[in-house]
Amino acid sequence: SAVISQKPSRDICQRGTSLTIQCQVDSQVTMMFWYRQQPGQSLTLIATANQGSEATYESGFVIDKFPISRPNLTFSTLTVSNMSPEDSSIYLCSVGGGRETQYFGPGTRLLVL
Amino acid sequence: KNEVEQSPQNLTAQEGEFITINCSYSVGISALHWLQQHPGGGIVSLFMLSSGKKKHGRLIATINIQEKHSSRHITASHPRDSAVYICAVRLAGSQGNLIFGKGTKLSVKP
């Protein structure tokens, strides 16, 4: 199993500012995933972060808006840049893949005013 | 049309009732996950299925690969089962990305 922690758990931010979300896993993992869940919607994959390479972004998400770091096999950060109210969501990191169980962090609840 | 459809969207039950949530998908998959999301936002994986049926205590999940359909049952439901239940599938040949349903909000009344 994997235990994932995220910081911050929630934040209220002003538009135009940036927030960096941290994700820590208690074991070494190859792939880490960042998801967004907008109010009333299902989860959407933002990007996949592999250690030692640039993150792979899904359609509709770009590195300038959501830069990701993956400095080692247990840690990743997601930055939400130049925020607008439309960025208000729950952001979750996750590990697992293939035929493995998927584990999720507790989420970061972001409100942009 | 969404690739993963869940029904019902909302479900209210009395404590002790047998509950079924359904998930249909339109893509080839290697695995299907049933997830539980509590009001705080955290998500827990309940089941991962690639065929057949799994049972954990009061929880049962089945999948029919030919019909592209899965069901999740709770026998003898309890108020602590109240949560959003999400069906997610991993595409065949994919090592990563999950495609999520919109979730079923379950409320169990005492």
Interface residues (C-beta under 8 A of the other chain):
Chain A: M31 F33 Q37 Q41 S42 L43 T44 L45 T48 E58 I90 L92 S94 G96 G97 G98 R99 E100 T101 Q102 Y103 F104 G105 P106 G107 R109
Chain B: V4 S30 A31 H33 L35 G40 G41 G42 I43 V44 S45 M48 S50 I86 A88 R90 Q95 G96 N97 L98 F100 G101 K102 G103
